[in-house]
Amino acid sequence: MLNLKKHIVRLLFSAVITASLFVTACSNDDNPVDSTGGTAKVAGRISSGNSMAKVLSKTGNTETTASVQGAVVVLAQVQADGSLKTVSNQSVQTDVSGKFVVETNLSGANNLVVVATQGAAEWKAIVSATVQSGSTVYAPPLSVESTTETNLYIKLVSQGRANNIDAADLKILLSAQGAAHIGGNANAEAEFINALQAQSQATVQASGNSYFGLSSSQIQAMLHAKAEAKAKLDAALYNSGDTEDEAENDINEYDGWVCTNSSVNAKVHAELMRIGVTTFLNATASMSANGRLAIAKSFYKRYAFVLSIAMKQQFQAAGASDAQISSVNSAGSSLYASIKTSNDLNQIADAFAQYHSTVKAQLKITLASYANAIETTDTSINTTASAKTVLSTSLGGTISLDAIINAYVAFFNSVKSTTQVTLVGATSTQVSAATQIMILANMN
């Protein structure tokens, strides 16, 4: 009876999230009402360091350069067959800086696509924000990268899979390096899409696990925060420069917004992201090493950023001093930087190992009276046949979502039990914070 109850709860939570994604995705293919209160506007620009920009040809994936001035821009909806239906009132041309504002009578639609053409060259970008009559939303900068992302999204729609993958994830996870490895490679594109869908499904399914204790209202709040953050991300990218660092800062602001503007604790975001990262990596085992690394680094950087937020919150709950919290934040920054410069997945693993050591040392300072107990707990987690070993063995290349989720939940519960047993005499608040810190530090 208990297992049946858990199964029903999981299905209900999955239904809530899937339904929300369905509404978002299908606003492209439904027929939003024409606006009667004025047009909706989409502002955008072609990404360039000067008057010329990299661009893909219309008929293939040949990269060339073209002037950003005078490109013809339209706004379109992706149809179920993968075709594009123009929904802008008229085409416009980019100015000398590559900027444009295109108008539509549609209101209430999102995931529209901006298309700019210059002779045989073509740029595309996904507009995540919902267009509303009388308002202006922003498209992210149009580039080779955004074109690859949009082409993948169009394929998702034509395959009937847009309901399962958030279009914003395409924009966030495909860096210029990742797009270069995937764009135009049918096998790589298919593997990426399949892995991204598996990651999304794993996150949805895990959210309904009783371990996390999330209510439907909390999940709705999280989805609402994501929707707002997506619009803010596009606007931030539009207003930023075109460097990788600026784009990363904007993406971090996106993740930070979701963490702080939903009713879900950051540690839950981090745990769910960890499950998602593992699912994606296991599902891309046959992808080219360089392509897999480029996308994995995007995943890991996002995860490290959220992990740092969660760790700070837990150290504050444990009563850490400002100096200790600063040290923990510095460790998070170092982890992020190490991931960014990593040349392979082993170097990323080494960076997490160093992060673990620093976090453990700071926890022993914060809860000095229980330093020995903390060391004992950590040793117990990481010895042979320990919770960490069981986790690694259970994950071992599997692409079964149930196996991955169950392995992590078992690990979380094992660490929780071990910590509670060893921290005898600590307050309930200290035990709770220490438990979460040990989980966050060891789940990598």
Secondary structure, DSSP 8 states (H G I E B T S, - for coil): -HHHHHHHHHHHHHHHHHHHHHHHHHTTTS---B-SSS-EEEEEEB--SSSEEEEEETTS--EEEEESTT-EEEEEEE-TTS-EEE-BSS-EE--TTSEEEEEESB-SB-SEEEEEEETTEEEEEEE-S-B-TT-EEE---BBHHHHHHHHHHHHHHHTT-TTTS-HHHHHHH--HHHHHHHTT-HHHHHHHHHHHHHHHHHHHHHHTSTTT---HHHHHHHHHHHHHHHHHHHHHHHHS-SSHHHHHHHHHHHHHHHHHSSSS-HHHHHHHHHHHHHHHHHHTTTS-HHHHHHHHHHHHHHHHHHHHHHHHHHHHHHT--HHHHHHHHHHHHHHHHHHHH-SSHHHHHHHHHHHHHHHHHHHHHHTGGGHHHHHHHHHHHHSTTSHHHHHHHHHTT---HHHHHHHHHHHHHHHHHHHHHH-TT--HHHHHHHHHHHHHHH--
